[in-house]
Amino acid sequence: MSIAAQQRMTAFMDNPDAPRPGNPIHSTGGAKAYGYEGALVGGASVYGWAVRTIVEALGEVWLDEGWAEVQFRRPVYPGDELDISVADDGVFNIAKGDQVCIRGEVGLGEANWLVDLAMPTRLKPDPRADELPALTMENAPVDRDLKARAVPTPVDEIVAFAREKEGETLEYFLSQRPRLHPGWIASQLTHLLHHSYDYGPAIHAASHMQHLRPAYAGQTLTVAGHCVEVYERKGHHYIVNDGAILGEEGEILVRIRHTAIFRVAKRG
């Protein structure tokens, strides 16, 4: 096995000390209350930092017809020095020193796990209710679809996300017709679950993402999902949701499986 592409970078986050009521685990005070060293950088953002390395290894075609399977194994904090690598067999790592924070695999074509993902049938977007129920193991919508969500993608906002959250330099994420950044895509099932339930603090645990078609900003997308399971492990409460992102013509752009800790156990 040899390294196909690699880079080194410093993890960053906009004002980690600022309160983040939506998910306190991404603030210094909120994370320390749960036993972490400091604010946790969002998993989707950290995964997004690997995109330049993945594209260097596999080519731009990966954004249209490639896949990624990602496991978030250790926290990433602002200021961490990270080594990102993609091997010629598709294995990629994001590590700080000898500690692997993210481990995954990437490839072209259809992933062998794609057939196992549930395809939601509730595809008509519904508005978010004024009051949302608190998500629990008991009321999680297992084996049911989540409420679908309409997601506008203004060009200026998509470019700002790529530049500011991902530190992106690849022109096709910053152009007048920008591609949707995989880091942005990876966060959409988090927003979808928040469309129906109140929960948090929460931690991104794993993702499977299958790109099926080119995905560009400037349209209103539909994000739909189906709850697969909930379970408890080491005091954490997990939820697994399968989802799809559809374009304005109803075409499926991306299929996703998103695993998250929606109730975090305190360390120590």
N, C-alpha and C positions, 0 to 999 in steps of 0.2 A: 504493500500500500504506500502510495506517495501523495503528497499534498498538491492538489490542483490549483488552489488559490488560498490566500491568507491575508489578514490585515491585523493591525493592532490599533486600539482606540481606547479613550478614556470615557467611562460611563458618565452621562450627564443627565440633569433633570432641572427643570425650571423651578427655582425656589423650593427646595424640599422641606423647608421649615414652615411653609404656608399650610394652614388648615385645609383639609380636603374632606368635607363632610360626606361626599358621595362614596369615598373609600379611604378611610383614615390610614390604612396600611401604607399609603403612598405619601404620608407626611411623617416628619421626624418624630413628633410627639405621639402620634397614633401608632406608629410601628413599634416604638420603644415600649408602649403600654402592653404590647403583645410579646415582648421579649426579644425583639430584633434590634440590631445595632443602630439602625437608622431607617430613613424612608426607603422603601423598596421601589426600585424602578419597575414600571409596568412590564409584564412579560411580553406583551405585543410590541412594545417599543424596543426591547432588547432583541427580540427575534428580527425586527425590522432592520437593525444595524447589520445583520448578516446578509442582507439582500445584495449589496454590491459584490460581496465575495461569492455568493451563489451564482449571480449572473456572470461573473468573470469565469467561473468554473463550467457552467452549463450553457451560457449564451442567453440572449434576450428572449429566445423562444420559450424559456422556462416560465416566463410571466404569462404566456398564453396557453401552454399545454404541459405544465410541469406540476410537481407536487412536493409537499414538505410534510414530514412527521416530526413533531417537536415535543420534547419533554423538558420542563423547567425543574431543575434538580436542586439548585441553591439560589439564595437571594443575590441580586445584584444591587449594589449601593452606588450612589453618585460618587465619582472619583475613583472607582475601581478601574484598574488597568486590565483590559480584556484582550485576549488573543482569539481571533475568529479564524477558523480554518475549514475548508472543504476538501476532503480526500477524493482521489480519483474513483473510489467505489461509492461515492455519494454520502458518506458519513460526514457530518459536520459537528463541530464543537465550538462553544463559546466558553472560555475558561479564564479564571484569574489565578495565575500561578499554576499549581498542580491541581486546583479544584475546578471541576467541570460544572459550570452553571447551567448550560443548556446543551443537551445532546440530541441529535436528530439525524434524519436521513432525507435526502432530496433526490429527485430524479425527473426524467422526462416521460411523457406519455401518461397513461392512467395507472395510478397506484393499485396494488393488488387488494388494498383494504377498501377501495371505493364502493365495491358491491355490498359492503356491510353497513354503509351509512343509510339511515332512514331519510327518505325524501318527504318533507312536509307537504300536506295537501291544502292547508289553510294559507292561501297566497294573497288574499285581498287584505291590504293594510287596514288596521283599525287604530283609532286615536288612543293615546295613553289616558288612562283614567286619572281623575284628580287625586284620588286616594288609592294606594296600592296595598295589597296584603303583604305581610312579612313572610318571606320564603322560609319554609321549614321542611324537614324530612317528611312530615306527615301530609303537607298540602302540595308538595311538588307535583307538577302535572305529568307524572311518569306515564309513558305510552300515549301521550296526547300532544297535539300541536300547541305551540306557543302562539300568542297573538302576533301577527305579522306587522312589520313596521316599514313605513315609507321613509327613505333616506335621500334627501337632496345632496348633490355633490358639487357645490359651486367651485369653479376652477380656482379662484383665489384661496379658498379655504383648503382645498386639497393640496395645492402647492405649498401653502404655509405649513400644513402638517408635515409634508415630506422634508421641508427645509428645517423647520424648527424642532420637531419631535424626533426626526430620524437623522438630522444632519446630512441629508441626502445631497449628492452632487451629480447623480446621473441625470442627464438632460431630459430624458423622456418622462421623468416625474416632475419636472419643473417647467415644461414648455407651455405653449398656449393651449395645447390639447393634451393635458397630462394623463398618464396612466394612474390608476389607483394604486397606491403603495401597498405592498403586502403587509406591512406593519399596520396600516389602517384596516385592511381586510381582516386581519387576525383579531381585531378588537370588536368586530361587529356583533358577534353573538353575546358578548358582554353587554353591549347596549340593548340588544334584543331582550335579554332576560330582565334588565332594568325597566323595560317597557311594560312589564306585567307584574313585577314583584319588587318589593323593597328588601334589600339585604346588604350585608357588609359589616365589617371589613371582609374583603375577598382577595383571593390570590389565583392567578392564572396558573394552571397545573400542566396542561398539555393541549396540543392542537394537531389536527390533521387537516391539511388544506390541499384541495385539488383545483388547480386553475384549468378551466375548460375553454375559455374564449378571451380575447382581449377585453380589458375592462378600463374604460376611460371616464374621466370626470365630466361634468356638465349635464348630467341626466339625473332623474330621480329613480333610485333603485328601490327594489323591494327586498327586504331581509326577512326570511321566514325560518321557523325552527320547529324541532320536534324533540321533546324530552325523552331521553333513552333510559336513564336510571339515576338514582341517588344512592349514596352509601357513606359509611363512616369508616375512617381509618386514622388511628392514632389521635383520636379526639376531633379531627377535622371532619366537616361535613362536605361531601363532594356532590356535584351535579354534572351530568354528561348530556349535552344537547347536540343534536345534528342539525345542520342548517344549510340554506342555499341563499346565494345572492343573485338576484335576477335583474336584467336590464329592462329598459322601458318597453321593449317588444316581447317581454316574457321569456327571453332566452336566459338560460342558466349560465352565469359567468363563473361562479365558484361554488364548490361544495365543501362543507366544513364539519368537523367534529371538534367540539370545544369542551374541555374538562376544566372545571373550576372548583376551588374551595370557596363555598359561600358562607361558611361559618368557621372562622379560624380559631383553633385552640391556642391558648396562651403558652408560650415557651416557659420552661422552668416551673 
